[in-house]
Amino acid sequence: MDGRAVAPAAGTVLNALATGTGSAFALDLETTATVTLSDDPIVNATITDAPDADTGLIERCVEFTLERYGPAADPDATPLGAQVTTDSEVPMASGLKSSSAAANATVLATLDALDLGDEVDRLEACLVGVEAARDAGVTITGALDDASASMLGGVTVTDNTEDRLLQHGRVDWYAAIYTPPEQAFSADADVDACTRIASTAELVAELALDGRYTEAMTVNGFAFCGALEHSPAPMLEALPDAAGVSLSGTGPSYVAVGDRSALESVCNRWAERPGTTRLVETRNDGTQIR
């Protein structure tokens, strides 16, 4: 029994570390998960091109999915295990939601292998990955904002403290992405520093819930650059060409959105910096079985 799914990356509108409310939007960079179920009740995962990376999140996603949905697929079946392989265009620890994309792709691929891919509500499946991420210790807030954007596509606003989707909409932007050479792991972020800008984060949430996503992300970017000690220079280089720009997640990536011609100019400026610059589109179709 095999399953396969692809999940998009995401960029930040509002970082949830300050108040628990967050917002993100899907980007056209994909993580693919392939799951092969077996009668051996052991789950083993491999990350292509990163054989030494921690696979705990991926394995927990499979285990949680099998525990919750395995009996529905076959009530008389013995406990199942799996071999999982993920392959990703999303750089790890870059602020582009690689963990959420891997979790979503893995959960949906496991459901596909159980022949339940069309039976489980997508938000419910997303919450399985959120629970696994908390259990694996790769997130502080649960990252429902990032995970929901990747799973559902478009832009979402969530209350991560209550695992509640507040808003879901469509966005049709181009996105310029600048990723410096260093990495930044979300679980290592300075939460105390982030809570000091809670009043600003509340303003950003109001803007996002009003549909003013580009303004929201720019305010978020400057605030969290200060809180997390990232340089705001890449943001300044993107303005005023970009409609909105932010530090993505806890960094180190920056994402600017707008129309293609304006963002090409942003990419040209960012390309002079060390690291990687990309120009992609936003995604509205979310995680898919393939």
VMD Tcl script that draws the C-alpha trace (Angstrom):
set ca {
  {0.00 0.00 0.00}
  {1.64 3.18 -1.25}
  {0.71 6.84 -0.97}
  {2.15 10.06 -2.30}
  {1.37 13.74 -1.65}
  {2.89 17.16 -2.28}
  {2.64 20.21 0.00}
  {3.65 23.82 -0.71}
  {5.90 26.04 1.36}
  {4.53 29.22 2.93}
  {5.49 32.79 3.73}
  {4.57 34.85 6.77}
  {1.98 37.60 7.14}
  {1.99 37.50 10.97}
  {4.36 35.55 13.19}
  {2.35 33.81 15.92}
  {5.11 33.92 18.55}
  {3.96 37.22 20.05}
  {0.29 36.49 20.75}
  {-0.58 33.04 19.38}
  {-2.41 34.54 16.39}
  {-0.63 33.97 13.10}
  {-1.11 34.30 9.37}
  {0.66 32.79 6.35}
  {0.22 32.17 2.63}
  {1.21 29.26 0.38}
  {4.19 29.49 -1.99}
  {4.96 27.44 -5.09}
  {7.85 25.45 -3.63}
  {6.96 21.82 -2.96}
  {7.77 19.03 -0.54}
  {6.87 15.52 -1.69}
  {6.27 12.58 0.65}
  {6.04 8.95 -0.41}
  {4.75 6.40 2.11}
  {4.87 2.62 1.78}
  {2.93 0.79 4.49}
  {4.06 -2.57 5.85}
  {3.06 -5.17 8.44}
  {6.23 -4.41 10.40}
  {5.01 -1.86 13.02}
  {8.10 0.34 12.69}
  {8.19 3.72 10.94}
  {11.43 4.73 9.25}
  {11.91 7.98 7.35}
  {14.51 9.25 4.93}
  {14.99 12.87 3.84}
  {16.45 12.94 0.34}
  {19.64 15.05 0.13}
  {19.75 15.33 3.95}
  {20.42 11.80 5.23}
  {21.63 13.06 8.63}
  {18.65 15.35 9.28}
  {16.24 14.66 12.14}
  {13.29 12.61 10.86}
  {11.34 12.62 14.13}
  {8.56 14.90 12.86}
  {7.97 12.82 9.73}
  {7.87 9.58 11.70}
  {5.48 11.03 14.27}
  {3.18 12.23 11.48}
  {2.91 8.68 10.14}
  {2.45 7.20 13.60}
  {-0.25 9.68 14.59}
  {-2.07 9.18 11.28}
  {-1.98 5.39 11.54}
  {-3.13 5.48 15.17}
  {-6.06 7.74 14.34}
  {-7.18 6.43 10.95}
  {-5.71 2.93 10.58}
  {-8.66 1.20 12.29}
  {-11.10 3.03 10.00}
  {-9.27 1.66 6.96}
  {-9.27 -1.92 8.30}
  {-10.63 -2.61 11.80}
  {-9.13 -6.12 11.81}
  {-5.66 -5.14 10.59}
  {-2.57 -5.67 12.71}
  {-0.62 -2.51 13.64}
  {1.06 -1.04 10.58}
  {4.45 0.53 10.04}
  {5.86 2.42 7.09}
  {8.84 3.52 5.07}
  {8.69 7.24 4.30}
  {10.77 9.31 1.90}
  {10.53 13.07 1.56}
  {12.04 15.20 -1.18}
  {11.84 18.98 -0.97}
  {12.44 22.19 -2.85}
  {11.99 24.04 0.47}
  {15.26 24.76 2.29}
  {15.27 23.57 5.90}
  {15.35 26.04 8.82}
  {14.87 28.96 6.43}
  {11.56 30.40 7.61}
  {9.67 28.99 4.61}
  {7.72 26.42 6.63}
  {9.64 23.32 5.57}
  {8.45 21.43 8.67}
  {4.78 22.24 8.02}
  {5.08 21.24 4.37}
  {6.79 17.96 5.31}
  {4.15 17.23 7.95}
  {1.24 17.94 5.61}
  {2.69 15.92 2.74}
  {3.43 13.00 5.07}
  {0.00 12.95 6.71}
  {-1.81 13.11 3.37}
  {0.48 10.51 1.78}
  {-0.25 8.18 4.70}
  {-3.98 8.73 4.28}
  {-3.56 8.03 0.57}
  {-1.82 4.75 1.38}
  {-4.77 3.87 3.65}
  {-7.19 4.72 0.78}
  {-8.63 7.49 2.94}
  {-7.17 10.46 1.10}
  {-10.58 11.75 0.00}
  {-12.38 10.82 3.22}
  {-10.62 13.04 5.76}
  {-11.26 16.78 5.97}
  {-8.12 18.72 5.01}
  {-8.13 20.89 8.13}
  {-8.53 17.78 10.30}
  {-5.55 16.23 8.52}
  {-3.60 19.45 9.06}
  {-4.22 19.26 12.80}
  {-2.69 15.78 12.90}
  {0.55 17.29 11.61}
  {0.30 20.16 14.10}
  {-0.06 17.67 16.96}
  {2.93 15.70 15.65}
  {5.02 18.89 15.37}
  {4.33 19.76 18.99}
  {5.17 16.22 20.04}
  {8.42 16.30 18.06}
  {9.40 19.65 19.61}
  {9.96 21.46 16.29}
  {7.49 24.26 17.00}
  {6.59 26.54 19.88}
  {3.08 27.62 18.85}
  {2.00 24.49 16.97}
  {2.34 26.43 13.71}
  {-1.28 26.04 12.62}
  {-0.91 29.30 10.68}
  {1.92 27.87 8.57}
  {0.44 24.39 8.35}
  {-3.03 25.59 7.37}
  {-1.67 27.82 4.60}
  {0.32 24.87 3.24}
  {-2.57 22.41 3.57}
  {-5.42 24.63 2.32}
  {-3.54 26.97 -0.02}
  {-4.13 30.70 -0.23}
  {-3.81 32.80 2.92}
  {-4.99 31.85 6.39}
  {-5.30 33.54 9.77}
  {-5.36 31.26 12.81}
  {-5.54 31.22 16.58}
  {-2.73 28.80 17.38}
  {-3.53 28.70 21.08}
  {-6.92 27.14 20.32}
  {-6.00 25.46 17.01}
  {-8.73 27.46 15.30}
  {-8.93 28.72 11.71}
  {-10.13 32.33 11.77}
  {-9.96 33.24 8.08}
  {-9.09 31.62 4.75}
  {-8.85 33.45 1.45}
  {-7.31 33.42 -1.99}
  {-4.24 35.44 -2.99}
  {-2.75 35.81 -6.45}
  {0.69 37.34 -6.08}
  {4.18 36.76 -7.26}
  {6.64 36.30 -4.43}
  {10.34 37.16 -4.31}
  {12.27 35.11 -1.74}
  {15.70 35.90 -0.36}
  {17.33 33.20 1.78}
  {20.68 34.04 3.43}
  {23.24 31.24 3.88}
  {22.60 30.76 7.62}
  {19.78 28.73 9.21}
  {17.35 29.67 12.00}
  {15.35 26.99 13.82}
  {11.90 28.08 15.00}
  {12.17 26.16 18.27}
  {15.24 28.25 19.19}
  {13.54 31.63 18.79}
  {13.57 34.16 21.64}
  {9.92 34.00 22.69}
  {10.36 36.59 25.47}
  {11.59 39.15 22.94}
  {8.63 38.40 20.69}
  {6.06 38.85 23.44}
  {7.37 42.38 24.01}
  {5.90 43.39 20.65}
  {2.48 41.85 21.34}
  {0.67 45.17 20.84}
  {2.19 45.50 17.37}
  {1.26 41.90 16.58}
  {-2.32 42.66 17.59}
  {-2.34 45.53 15.09}
  {-0.99 43.20 12.40}
  {-3.75 40.70 13.19}
  {-6.37 43.42 12.77}
  {-4.93 44.34 9.37}
  {-4.84 40.70 8.28}
  {-8.40 39.99 9.39}
  {-9.43 43.09 7.41}
  {-7.82 41.56 4.31}
  {-4.95 44.08 4.29}
  {-2.36 41.34 4.06}
  {0.44 43.25 2.35}
  {0.35 46.06 4.89}
  {0.16 43.51 7.69}
  {3.22 41.59 6.55}
  {5.34 44.72 6.23}
  {4.53 45.87 9.76}
  {5.16 42.32 10.97}
  {8.50 42.20 9.20}
  {9.94 45.33 10.76}
  {8.65 44.38 14.21}
  {10.06 40.85 14.17}
  {13.35 41.90 12.60}
  {13.78 44.01 15.71}
  {12.63 41.34 18.15}
  {14.68 38.53 16.59}
  {17.72 40.67 15.71}
  {17.56 40.21 11.94}
  {18.59 43.04 9.65}
  {15.72 45.07 8.14}
  {17.97 46.03 5.19}
  {16.54 43.41 2.78}
  {13.06 44.73 3.54}
  {14.12 48.30 2.81}
  {15.67 47.12 -0.45}
  {12.30 45.61 -1.47}
  {10.36 48.82 -0.81}
  {8.59 50.57 -2.39}
  {8.56 48.15 -5.36}
  {6.95 45.33 -3.37}
  {3.35 45.55 -2.25}
  {4.41 43.90 1.01}
  {7.56 42.37 2.47}
  {8.40 40.54 5.68}
  {10.88 38.43 7.52}
  {9.37 34.97 7.03}
  {8.80 33.07 10.25}
  {11.82 33.45 12.51}
  {14.00 33.91 9.43}
  {16.44 34.02 7.95}
  {14.39 34.27 4.71}
  {12.57 37.40 3.57}
  {9.54 37.27 1.27}
  {8.19 40.15 -0.80}
  {4.91 40.01 -2.74}
  {3.47 42.02 -5.61}
  {3.45 41.97 -9.40}
  {6.13 40.21 -11.39}
  {7.88 43.18 -12.99}
  {8.29 45.01 -9.67}
  {9.59 41.88 -7.94}
  {12.13 41.25 -10.69}
  {13.75 44.52 -9.61}
  {13.67 43.34 -5.99}
  {15.29 40.05 -6.98}
  {18.06 41.89 -8.82}
  {18.91 43.84 -5.67}
  {18.69 40.79 -3.42}
  {20.84 38.76 -5.81}
  {23.81 40.97 -4.86}
  {23.65 39.50 -1.36}
  {25.13 36.12 -0.39}
  {22.52 33.39 -0.41}
  {19.70 32.38 -2.75}
  {17.05 34.48 -4.48}
  {13.91 33.01 -6.08}
  {10.83 34.36 -7.84}
  {7.74 32.15 -7.53}
  {3.96 32.44 -7.46}
  {1.59 31.99 -4.56}
  {-0.48 28.80 -4.41}
  {-4.19 28.42 -3.83}
  {-4.53 24.65 -4.21}
  {-2.69 23.55 -1.06}
  {-1.53 20.00 -0.30}
  {-2.47 17.45 -2.96}
  {-2.41 13.68 -3.41}
  {-0.36 12.81 -6.48}
}
mol new
graphics top color blue
foreach p $ca { graphics top sphere $p radius 0.5 }
foreach p [lrange $ca 0 end-1] q [lrange $ca 1 end] { graphics top cylinder $p $q radius 0.2 }
display resetview
